[in-house]
Structure formats: C-alpha cells, structure tokens
C-alpha cells in the first residue's frame, strides 16, 4: 500500500458518517454542549469500532490497534459556529500511552504539524489531536481556521488523564526526523503496523521476538538527510537484563540479507537501538549516536552528613565516661565485698566458707594442719 492511498483512506475515515449505538451510553459524556462560540448541533453519538470504516481498507488493522491499545469508548458530535461547522470524534483510552499508540497509528507521513502543541497533525480538512488519554479526530470545513481548535483542546483537557507520555519517544533524535513517521507500539500489532507504514515490512516478524509480554515498548521513526535515509527503531525494557536477553533473540531473528543491507542492533542499558536498512553504514552509525538516551543511578536511601566533633568535646566525653566507669566499679566492688564480710560476721560458716565444703591442698612443709576457718 503506498503512502498516498493511506492518506486518502485516512481522509475517508473522517468522512464516514458516524453510526449511533443501539445501547444506551452508560458513562457521562465529556463532549460539551458548547465551547467558546461553538454550539452543539446534535446529540452525542456513541460509536462502535466496527461502525467506523467499512469503506477504508486499512480499518481492519485500525480496529485491531484499538483493541490492543485498550479503547474505552468512542463518541461523535457535530458543532456549529454561524456558518462554520466541525465534527468531533473522540477516542478514549485507559491511559495516555495507549492513546499515543493509536494516535501514532492514525497520523501518517504526509501530514504536517497543526501547530497546536507537539501532538497535533492535519491533512487538508482532517485533523488529529492527542490530549492525554484522548485522541481527537476533527473534520473541518473550509471556513474554519485550524487555530480555532485550541478551544477544543481547552474544553477537553480537563477531562483527560494528564499522565506523562512514554519516555522512549523523547530518545529519538530530532534532526532529520520526518513528521508523522513517529510510531509507538505497546504490542505486536502496533509494531507490525508501524513496520509496514514505514516501508520496512520485512521487519514485521521481529514483533514476536521484541518481548512485549515482558513490558517492552517500541518507537519507530523515519529519517532523511539529503540522499541519506533510514528507519530507527528503539525498544525499551524494564531492566537491562531483559534487554540483554531479547537482544540475543533479535540478533538471531535478523536475517543475513537484512544484515547485509546494513541493519544493526546495539544495547545501551535497558534500550535496544536498531537501524533498519540505512542508505549507508555511516549514516546509520551517526543516527544511532544521536539517540538521546543516558543512564542515571539514583540513590534513594535516607542520607545524612557526617561531621567530626571538636577534639576538646571528644576528650571531655572520654574523661567523663572513664570517671563514671571507675565510680561504678568502686561502688559495685564495695557492695560485693561488704555483703560477703557482713554475711560471714553474722552467719559464720553457714553461707560462705563452710568447713564441710572446703578442701585445702597442703604441701606438707609444716606439720601444722591448715584450718579452713582462717579463710575469709
């Protein structure tokens, strides 16, 4: 499938009329009745994924991506502002990472930046916006300026989950990156779709070795610098050990023909970087060197500053401790000796030194026998 057909097919997605769901919508809608000078011209219409693209050849793939990403619901609503009209279709996902996977799937190379934040794109009168865990598809009339969509963003932002997007997207080099080629994958379907969209379908089989069941996240992007071009694939893992394990699997999965075409793979801590079929080895190495990934060791145990007290304080404490020890020794010695002496005075031969329990070894130097009563 060529790129122009994908763009036309994606335009059809916006043009297909939304189908109302037969069941009553259980959750309250986040699409407002009005925002700024725009007034809703119809009710909120819950939409089923299966209703979205009967005329779009790629929609079967899109429905699979929605399931993989964790779609929660889809809503449509038309709006008017005088003669101007726009239609909003909002996809709600369980979190911003899930929404980003579908947003990157829906934005194709050939679209250009809308200028309303980092994650906004437009093709003719069809726009895409990423707002937290919401992906917004906007069908514009020819009289509506794209800048007016800032009002849509402001209206929906309060309903969106503002958890940060996955960090792996920030590792991509900026220079030479083609807008709309950034593809994020949380699972094998997103991985395979990204490889096909970026004309690297021969690498779709790597999805089974990437380790998505181990928490891997993948990020693709196409780069062009004059005659040089390549596709960069980053795969991030929760730990360096998992990255090393899957590095071995991926090395075996890359065929000799793909290696001959310049495809290489390297690991840095928890990140694997693959340069897929670069136009030259030098450009592939330069692209990998530009990856914005650094490792940091964070010490999160409680800490305190150790400082030595003055010598006079240390010496004084030693003297005081020694004197206290001597006083305690004297008191305990006197108590022990005094108790023994008093006991022998008041109870002679009954507690200590009882004659029947004492034995004295005598050398026999004198004929006088030793009396045990003479001992204290």
C-alpha positions in Angstrom: 0.0 0.0 0.0 1.6 3.3 -1.0 1.5 6.4 1.2 -0.9 8.5 -0.9 -3.5 5.7 -0.7 -3.1 5.6 3.1 -3.7 9.3 3.3 -6.8 9.1 1.1 -8.0 6.2 3.2 -7.5 8.1 6.4 -9.4 11.0 4.9 -12.3 8.6 4.3 -12.3 7.7 8.0 -13.2 11.3 8.9 -15.8 11.5 6.1 -17.7 8.3 7.0 -20.9 9.2 8.9 -20.9 8.1 12.5 -23.3 5.3 13.4 -25.3 5.5 16.6 -25.0 2.7 19.1 -28.2 0.7 19.9 -27.3 0.6 23.5 -27.7 3.5 25.9 -24.4 5.2 26.8 -23.6 4.2 30.4 -20.9 6.8 31.1 -21.4 10.6 31.1 -20.1 12.3 28.0 -17.1 14.6 28.1 -18.1 16.3 24.8 -19.6 19.6 25.9 -22.8 21.2 24.7 -20.8 24.2 23.7 -17.3 25.7 24.0 -16.4 29.3 23.3 -18.6 30.4 20.4 -19.3 26.8 19.2 -22.7 25.2 19.9 -23.5 21.5 19.5 -25.9 21.0 16.6 -26.8 17.4 17.6 -26.6 14.9 20.5 -23.6 12.9 21.5 -23.5 9.7 19.4 -21.7 6.6 20.9 -19.9 4.8 18.2 -18.7 1.1 17.9 -15.3 0.4 16.4 -16.9 -1.8 13.8 -19.0 1.1 12.5 -16.1 3.4 11.7 -14.6 2.3 8.5 -16.5 0.0 6.1 -15.0 1.8 3.1 -11.5 2.0 4.5 -9.3 -0.9 3.5 -6.9 -0.4 6.5 -9.7 -0.2 9.1 -9.5 -3.9 10.0 -6.0 -3.1 11.1 -7.1 0.0 12.9 -9.8 -1.9 14.8 -7.1 -4.4 16.0 -4.9 -1.5 17.1 -7.8 -0.1 19.1 -8.3 -3.4 20.9 -4.5 -3.7 21.6 -4.3 -0.1 22.9 -7.2 -0.5 25.4 -10.0 1.6 23.9 -12.7 2.6 26.4 -15.2 4.4 24.2 -15.8 6.5 21.1 -18.1 9.5 20.8 -19.2 11.7 17.9 -20.8 15.2 18.0 -21.3 18.0 15.4 -20.8 21.7 16.2 -21.7 25.0 14.6 -20.5 28.5 14.8 -22.6 30.5 12.4 -21.9 29.0 9.0 -18.8 27.2 10.2 -19.1 23.6 11.1 -16.8 21.0 12.6 -17.3 17.4 13.7 -15.5 15.9 16.7 -14.8 12.2 17.1 -13.1 11.4 20.4 -11.4 8.1 21.3 -10.9 7.5 25.0 -8.2 5.1 26.1 -7.2 3.7 29.5 -4.1 5.8 29.7 -2.0 8.3 27.7 0.4 5.6 26.5 -2.4 3.6 25.0 -3.8 6.8 23.3 -0.4 7.6 22.0 -0.1 4.2 20.2 -3.4 4.8 18.3 -2.5 8.5 17.7 0.8 7.5 16.1 -1.1 4.9 14.0 -3.6 7.5 12.8 -1.0 10.1 11.8 0.7 9.3 8.6 3.7 10.6 6.8 2.4 13.3 4.5 0.5 15.1 7.2 2.0 18.3 8.6 2.1 19.9 12.0 -1.1 21.7 13.1 0.8 24.0 15.4 -1.3 23.3 18.5 1.2 21.5 20.6 3.6 18.7 19.9 1.0 16.1 19.1 -1.3 17.7 16.5 -1.4 17.0 12.8 -3.6 17.9 9.8 -4.2 16.8 6.3 -6.4 19.0 4.2 -9.6 19.4 6.5 -8.9 16.3 8.6 -7.0 16.9 11.9 -5.7 14.7 14.7 -5.1 15.8 18.3 -3.6 13.9 21.3 -4.9 15.2 24.6 -3.8 13.0 27.5 -5.7 9.7 27.1 -7.9 11.2 24.4 -7.3 11.1 20.6 -9.5 13.6 18.8 -10.3 13.4 15.1 -11.7 16.7 13.8 -13.5 17.2 10.5 -13.1 20.8 9.5 -15.0 22.9 6.9 -13.0 25.1 4.5 -14.1 28.2 6.5 -12.7 27.0 9.9 -9.2 28.1 10.8 -7.2 25.3 12.4 -6.1 27.7 15.2 -9.7 27.6 16.4 -9.2 24.0 17.5 -7.3 25.4 20.5 -10.8 25.9 22.0 -11.5 22.2 21.5 -8.2 21.3 23.3 -9.1 23.6 26.2 -12.6 22.2 26.5 -11.4 18.5 26.6 -8.2 19.0 28.6 -10.0 19.0 32.0 -11.5 15.6 31.1 -8.2 14.0 30.0 -5.6 12.0 32.0 -2.5 14.1 32.1 -0.1 11.3 33.0 3.2 11.8 31.1 3.6 10.0 27.7 6.2 7.2 27.5 9.8 8.4 27.8 11.0 6.3 24.9 9.6 8.9 22.5 12.0 11.5 23.8 15.0 9.4 22.9 14.5 9.9 19.2 17.0 12.3 17.5 15.3 15.4 16.3 17.5 16.3 13.3 16.3 14.8 10.0 13.1 13.2 11.5 10.1 13.2 9.2 7.0 14.5 10.8 4.3 11.9 11.1 6.7 8.9 10.9 6.9 8.5 14.7 5.2 5.2 15.5 4.8 3.9 19.1 3.9 0.3 19.8 2.7 -1.3 23.0 2.2 -4.7 21.4 2.9 -6.8 18.3 0.0 -5.4 16.2 1.3 -1.8 16.6 4.8 -3.0 15.8 3.8 -4.8 12.6 1.6 -1.9 11.5 4.5 0.6 12.1 6.9 -1.5 10.1 4.5 -1.7 7.1 3.7 2.1 7.2 7.4 3.0 7.2 8.0 0.6 4.3 10.0 -1.9 6.4 7.5 -4.7 6.3 10.3 -7.3 6.1 11.0 -6.5 9.8 7.4 -7.2 10.9 8.5 -10.6 12.1 10.6 -9.1 14.8 7.4 -8.4 16.8 7.4 -11.9 18.1 11.0 -11.5 19.5 10.6 -8.0 20.8 9.3 -9.1 24.2 6.1 -7.1 24.6 4.9 -9.7 27.1 7.9 -8.6 29.2 6.9 -4.9 29.3 8.7 -3.8 26.2 7.8 -0.5 24.4 8.9 0.2 20.8 9.3 3.5 19.0 9.9 3.9 15.2 10.8 7.0 13.2 12.0 7.7 9.6 14.9 10.0 9.0 16.0 11.8 5.8 19.1 13.9 5.3 19.7 14.7 1.7 20.2 11.4 -0.1 20.6 9.6 3.1 17.7 7.8 4.8 17.0 5.2 7.4 14.3 4.0 9.9 15.3 4.0 13.5 13.7 1.5 15.9 14.1 1.9 19.7 12.9 -0.8 22.1 12.9 -0.1 25.8 12.7 -2.7 28.5 12.0 -2.5 32.3 15.5 -3.8 33.1 18.9 -4.2 31.4 18.7 -7.9 32.0 15.6 -8.2 29.9 17.2 -6.0 27.2 20.2 -8.3 27.0 18.0 -11.4 26.8 15.9 -10.0 23.9 19.0 -8.6 22.2 20.1 -12.2 21.6 16.7 -13.2 20.3 16.5 -10.3 17.9 20.1 -10.8 16.6 19.1 -14.4 15.6 15.8 -13.1 14.1 17.6 -10.6 11.8 18.4 -12.5 8.5 21.8 -12.4 6.8 20.2 -10.5 3.9 18.9 -7.8 6.3 22.3 -7.6 8.0 23.9 -7.3 4.5 21.6 -4.3 3.9 23.1 -2.5 6.9 20.6 -3.4 9.6 22.4 -3.3 13.0 21.4 -3.7 16.6 23.0 -2.4 19.8 22.2 -2.3 23.5 22.7 0.6 26.0 21.5 -0.3 29.4 17.7 -1.0 29.0 17.4 0.3 25.5 17.9 -1.5 22.2 18.5 0.6 19.1 18.1 -0.9 15.6 18.8 1.0 12.4 16.6 -0.6 9.7 18.0 -0.7 6.2 20.0 2.6 6.2 21.2 4.0 3.0 24.7 3.8 4.2 26.6 2.4 7.2 28.0 5.8 8.2 24.5 7.4 8.3 23.2 4.5 10.4 26.0 4.9 12.9 25.5 8.7 13.0 21.8 8.2 13.6 22.4 5.8 16.5 25.0 8.1 18.0 22.4 10.8 18.1 19.9 8.8 20.2 19.2 10.9 23.3 19.5 8.3 26.0 21.6 8.5 29.1 21.6 6.2 32.2 21.5 7.7 35.7 22.0 6.0 39.0 19.6 7.3 41.7 20.4 6.8 45.3 17.0 6.8 47.1 18.1 5.7 50.6 18.0 8.2 53.5 21.3 10.0 53.9 22.9 12.3 56.4 26.0 14.4 56.6 28.8 13.0 58.9 30.8 15.7 60.8 33.5 15.1 63.4 33.0 16.9 66.7 35.9 19.1 68.1 38.8 17.3 69.9 38.0 19.0 73.2 34.5 17.6 73.2 35.7 14.1 72.4 38.4 14.3 75.2 35.9 15.6 77.7 33.5 12.8 76.9 36.2 10.2 77.3 37.2 11.6 80.7 33.7 11.7 82.0 32.9 8.2 80.8 36.1 6.9 82.4 35.3 8.5 85.8 31.7 7.2 85.7 33.1 3.7 85.0 35.5 3.9 87.9 32.8 5.1 90.3 30.5 2.3 89.3 33.4 -0.2 89.7 34.2 1.0 93.2 30.5 1.0 94.3 29.9 -2.5 92.9 33.2 -3.8 94.5 32.4 -2.3 97.9 28.9 -3.7 97.7 30.1 -7.2 96.8 32.9 -7.2 99.4 30.7 -5.6 102.1 27.9 -8.1 101.7 30.3 -11.0 101.9 32.0 -9.7 105.0 28.8 -9.0 106.8 27.4 -12.4 105.9 30.5 -14.1 107.4 30.3 -12.0 110.5 26.6 -12.6 111.2 26.4 -16.1 109.7 29.9 -17.6 110.2 30.3 -20.9 108.4 26.8 -21.0 107.2 26.8 -19.2 103.8 30.4 -18.8 102.8 33.4 -21.0 103.5 31.5 -23.8 105.2 34.1 -26.3 106.5 32.4 -29.4 105.2 32.5 -28.0 101.7 36.1 -26.7 101.7 39.2 -28.7 100.6 42.7 -27.4 101.1 45.7 -28.8 99.2 48.7 -28.9 101.6 52.3 -29.4 100.5 53.3 -30.8 103.8 56.1 -28.3 104.5 54.8 -27.9 108.0 53.2 -30.3 110.3 50.5 -27.8 111.3 47.2 -28.5 109.6 45.5 -25.6 108.0 42.2 -24.6 109.5 39.7 -23.6 106.9 38.0 -21.2 109.3 41.0 -18.9 109.0 40.0 -18.0 105.4 37.7 -15.2 104.6 
